[in-house]
Amino acid sequence: MKSQTPQHASYDIVIIGGAMMGSSAAWFLSDDKDFDGRVLVVERDQTYKNASTTHTNSCMRQQFSGELNVRISQFAADFVKNLRRYMGNDDRVPELSIRSFGYMYLADNDAFADVLRENQKVQLACGAATQLMTPEQIIAAYPFYNVDDIVLGSINLVDEGFWDGTAVFDWWRKSARERGVEYVENEVVEVTKNTAGTRVESVTLKSGEVIACGQVLNASGPRAARTARMVGIDVPVEPRKRFSWVFAAEKPLDRDLPLTIDPSGVHVRENGGGTYQCGGHSDIDPAVEYDDFAMDHDIWESHIWPVLATRIPQFEAIKVQSEWAGHYAYNTFDHNAIMGPHMEIENFFFLNGFSGHGLQQSPAMGRGTAEIMVHGAYKSLDMSLFHYDRIPEGRKIIEKAII
């Protein structure tokens, strides 16, 4: 497709990347009564064919080890369940719900069981409904599991499970456009700073236009490091390949399958109609090229299927219906979000590095980004814990519940 030309030569905010994070920020900017500036979203591929947004599990959970991550997911649940109200009671907006089959974390050793116990304390303090389950309790509630090697399980059946991320994404873009946010299919290839190096003055598009800007938001997913390098900043985000399969079971389970995180790292969840979705990655997990979406067909036979059949014996007889590879925007520093302003380039903002839990965090992250860009401070959840300055200072925020 031919690159699209922006309507104007200057914008108050330029967002680089129009997938889930960029569109969330764009919509929340458009929803801020104190902001009436001009917003441009530059997206290199508006089919979103290879975007992390498109390859997601589209599930949310409150089972995190950090309080802020729990709060972020709680807002996501509220936002999804009340999407129409958040969008001004527009009758066109669908009424959404969360299919709360829960996440089932399975621990096969005492150390991991202790982590689940500590995580539950954090979650309960935030009002989550996380339950710890002994192997006997697990098998009573979900008799299809093999729990011979399991020490403890953790599950939350409230606001934890599948939600329609595509619907939210579509309505963020549609509503933002209707409110004046401009989307173009193009690519930022250069960012120009002022002489002092303290502000971004313009971005140059692949089609040649130089666009002046008041603020810039890096929301470019797995390509975050490439975008940051244009400004002379190192961001520890790289594309890591994650594989997914949808399969049908010859003997479907007699009840919903929680999104099960096996100790091996393989995860599998209910998909409906006797089908299930699972995912995982190889033990060797390097960064890959931005355009590398080739499947590793050996990993299914050698790793994924054996784990599934061992954990859930009814999955011995299954048939793959579809498969694909996607990318995590993997934060190699501490697996947590990188957001907020840069310390020295004051009008350059981050929304990067979500390491696989970005979709469920997108409502709170977009809201927080709009707040800090418009007001210079957070008005709802304080997201400063995730600011970029922790990286050069070496302050890691360890999130133990990473899939």
N, C-alpha and C positions, 0 to 999 in steps of 0.2 A: 504494500500500500504506500502511496506517495505521502511523504511527510506533510503534516498539516501546519499551516502558518497561524500563529496567534493573532488575535484581532487587534492587539495593542502592542506598543513598544515598551511599556512600563507596567509593572504590577507591584502591588503592595507585598504580596507573598507568592513565591514560586515554590511549588511542591514537586520534587523530583521523584516520580513513582506514583502511579495511580491505582495500585492494587488495594488490599484491605486497609492497610495502615494509612496510606496517602489519602484514600477516599474517606476514611473515618475522620481524619484531621480536617479535610476539606469541608465535610458536612458540619462538624462542630463549629468550625469557623463561621460557616454560613448561618448557624443557629445562635451565634453570640450577638445579642442586641447592641452591644457596645462596639461592634466591628462592622464597618460598612466598606471595607477596602476591597480592592480588586485581587482575585485569586486565580492563578494559572496552575493547572496540574499537567505536568509533562509526563506522558506514559509512552514507553518505547513500543509496546504492543498491546493495543486495546482489545485484542481477542483474549488476552490473559492466558493463552494456551499453556505456557510453561511457568506461570506465576505460582509461588508457594500457596497463594490463596486458592487456586484451582485444585491443587493436589492434596488439600487438607482432609483430615478425618472429620472435620466439622463437629467436634465435641468440646465440651467445657467441663472443668472440674474445679472444686474448691480445695482439693487435697494437694496443697503446697506446703512447704516448710517455713516460708516467710510470711509474716502477717500481711504485708502490703500486697503480695501476690494473691493471697486469699481474698482480700478486699476488692482487688481488681476484678477477680472472677465473679464476685457477688454482684458487683455493678453490672457486669455483662449479663448475668442471669436476669436481673431486673430490667435491663434495657431490652433484651430479646422478648421477654414476656409482655412488655408494655411498649413495643415498638410503635404501634399506632399512636399512643398518647405522646410519646417522645417526638413524634413527627406531626404534632399539632392536630391530632384526631382526624387526620386525612382518611376518608373512607376508602381510598384506593389502597392504602397500606394494609397488608395482611395481618391477621391476628396470629401470632406465632406462639409456640410452646417449646418446652424442653422435654425430650423423651428421656426421662430420668432412670435409666438402667444402671447408672453409677459407674465408677471406676473401681476395679478390684485389684489392689496391690497385693501381691503374694510374696512373702518373705520366706526364704529357705534357710536362714541362719539367724542366730541370736542377735548379731550386730545389726542386721537389716530390720529385724523385728523391733529393736530398740529405736531405730530411726522412725519407724511407723508410729511407735508410741509417743515419741517426742513431737512428731508432726501433728498427731491428733490433738495434743494439748493446745498447740497454736490454733488449730482449726476450730476446736470447741470454744476457745476464748473469743473467736470472731463470730460465733453463732452458727457454725456449720454443724451438720448432723452426722459427722463421721463416726462409724462404728468399727471397733476392732473385733475380729472374729477368730476363734480357735479353729483348728482344722475340723473338729467335730461340728462346730456351728456352720462352717463353710459347706460341708458336705450335706448337712441337713437342709440348708437353704438352696444349694446348687449341687444336686447329687451327680451331675455329669463330670465334675472335676475329679482329677486324680490329685490327692493332697498328701500322698505318702511322704514326700520330702518337705512339706510346708510346715512352718513354725507358727505363722500368724498371717492373717489377712486384714485388709483395711478397705472399707467401702463407705460411700455416702450416696444415699438414694434420693437426696433432695437437691434439685437444680444441678444435677451432674449427669451428663449424657449427651445425646445428639441434639443439635439444633440446626436450623436452616440458615447456614452462613451465607449461602448464595443470595437468598432473599434480602438479607440485611445489606449485603454488598451492593446489590442492584439498586436498592432504595436509597442508600447513601449517595450513589452517583446520580441517580435520577433527581432526587430532591435537591442536591447541591447544584446541579445544572440549572434547575428551575429557579433557584435563588441567585443565579448569576455567576457561579463558579464555572470557569472555562477549562475544558479538557482538550488537549491536542495530542495526537499520536505523533511523537517526535522524540528526540533524544538530546539530552544535555551533553555536550562534548567538551565544554570548557567553562570554567568559572573564573571570573576576574575580580580581584580584590582592589581596594584603594591602595594608595602609595604606602601608607603606614601598615598595611596588612591587617587592619583591625575590623574591616567590614567587607562583605561581598557587595560589589557594585552591579554586576551583571552576569548573566549566563548566556552562553552561545549555544544555539541549537544546531543539530546536524544539518538542517536545511539552510543554515547560514545566518539566520536572524540573531541579533544581539539584543537581549531583553534586560532592561534595567529592572532592579528589584529592591524592595525594602527589606525583605527577609527571605531566607531560603530554608526549606525543610528537606533533609535527606530521608526519604522514605522508599529507598530503592532496594529493599529486600536483600537477597543474597549478593547483590551488586553494591552494597553499601560502601565497601572499602574503595571500590573504583570511584564512586562519587566523591568520597571524602578526600581521596588523593588529589583531586582537581583543586582542592583548597589547601593542599599541603598538610593534611591531617591523616594520621594512621588510626584506623578503626579495626579492632580485632574481630571482624566478621568475615566468614568465608562460606561458600556453598558446600554443604555436606549432603551427599546423596542418601535419600530414604526411599525404600521400595514398598509398594502396596499391592495387595491382591484382594480381589473379591472372589469368593468361592461359594459353591452350593454344597450342602451336606446331603449324603444319601439318606441319613437318618437325622433330620433336624432336631435341635434341642426342644424340650417341651416347655421352655420358659425363656424369657429374655436373657441374653448373655451380656453381663456387664463388660465394659471395656477392660479386659483382663491384661494386666502387665505381668507377664511371666518373669521370674528371676533371670531368665536368659536375656531379657530385653525385648523379646518378641511380644507384640500386643495384638489382641483380636477383640472384635466387638460385634454385637448384633447389627445386622443390616436390614433385616425384614424379609419375610417370604421364604424362609429357609436358607437365606444367604447370609454371609458374614464377611467382614472386612478385616484384614490383618496387615501388619507391617513390621518392618525391621530393617536392619542394615548389617553389613558384614563386620567381622571383628576388626578388620583393618578398615579404618574410617578416615581416609584422607580428604583434603579439600579437592574439589573437582572443577573442571572448566565451567564457566557460566552456561554454556550451551550443551553440556553433557547430560543427557537424559536417557542414555542407553541402559537397558535392563541387564542385570546379572542373573541369568537364568539358572545358574548352578546353585544360587543361594536358596532357592525354593526347595530343591531336592535334598540338599546337604544340611540345611539348618532350619528353615521355617516350618516346613511340613512335619519333620520329626518332632519338633517342639510341640506343635499343635496336637499331634496324635498322642503324644505322651501326656500332656496336660489334660486333654479332653478326648478320651478314647473314641468317642463317637465321630471324631474328625479324622479317623483313620481312612474313611472312605469319603473323599471330597473331590470336587472337580473345579478347577480354576476357570472363572468366567471372564475375568479381565485383570490386567496388571499394568502398572506404570511406575516410573521413577520420578520423584520430585526432589526439591532442594529445601533443606533447612537453611535459614539465615543464622548460622551457628556462631554464637559469641564464644570465642575460644578463651576469653579472659575469665568469665564466671557464669556463663549460660543465662544471664539475665538481660533485660532490656537496657538499651543505651538511648537516653533521650535528653531533652532539654538543650540549652544553649552551650556553645563552646565558650571556654573561659576567655579567649583572646579575640576570636573572630565573633563579635558579639551578636551578629544577626544571622549566624549559621546554626541551625538546629538539627538535632538527631531524632530519629524514630526507627531504631535499628536493633538487630541482634537478638530476636526473640526465641531462637533456638527450639522452635517447634510448638510453642504455645502462644503464638502471635494472634491467631484468629480469635481465640477466646478472650484475649486481652485487648483487642482492638477498640471496643467501645470506651473503656476507661483511658486508654492511651491516646486516642483521638481527642477526647474531651480535655485531658490534661495538657496536651500539646497546644490546643487552641487557647487554653487559659494562659499558659506561660508566654505564648507569642503575642497575645492581645494585651494582657494585663501585667505581664512581667512577674506574675506570681500565681500559685495554684489556689483556686477557689473551692475545690472539692477535696479529692485525695491529694496529699502532698507527695509528689513523685520525685522530689529532689534526691532521694536515695539512689535513683537510677541515672543521675546526671553523668555526663561524659567525664567530668573532672576526676572521678574515682579511678579511672584507668591510668592516666599518667602518675597518679598518686599511689597506685598499687593497692587500693582498697577494694577487695573482692567482696561481693555479696553472694554467698554461696546458697544456691537453691538446690536442696537435696532431692526434690521430687521432679526429676527430669526424665522424660521418656525418649 
